[in-house]
Amino acid sequence: MMPIFRLFLAVCLFRKGPQDVPASGLLLGLLIGLNLLVSFLLGTLEGSPLEAVLQSFVADLLLLILIALLLIQRRHPERILKTATAAFGADSLISLLAFPWLLLGAIWPDFQPVTPWLMLGFMIWGQLILANLLKIALAWPAIAALGVAFLYLVISMDLIRYLFDR
């Protein structure tokens, strides 16, 4: 377990990329499951765990489709599994790192004004990681990968808002 944690920590610190991640459908499935579990935990702090899991499922599905479409279009379908595994591993780790700060904001009223800024920082960090993974997997310039990563963020947030805020 520790080698996997260290691997995804290195991915989050921009020291490793998708090429360093094992090509394992089982690992990808476990990471998607972990991502949904972490979303459930985060949802308990915000009031609706089931809705948080559903929103995470939509975002995860959209990310998986984005990675697959981009890599197929660039004629690198063999990179889909590793890139998706790296993305979901990093996202799960970022979410786990954010959890204590959200919990602190929920139980300590003096910390609540800081919590949104910390969450924004975690969200930006996550998008920078995704951009780095896309840059490596697609052999793109950093600015193009960054644009796609933030475009994914905007589209997924809009889609989630459309599906769940009625």
Secondary structure, 3 states (H helix, E strand, C coil): CHHHHHHHHHHHCCCCCHHHCCCCHHHHHHHHHHHHHHHHHHHHHHCCHHHHHHHHHHHHHHHHHHHHHHHHHCCCHHHHHHHHHHHHHHHHHHHHHHHHHHHHHHHCHHHCCCHHHHHHHHHHHHHHHHHHHHHHHHCCCHHHHHHHHHHHHHHHHHHHHHHHCC
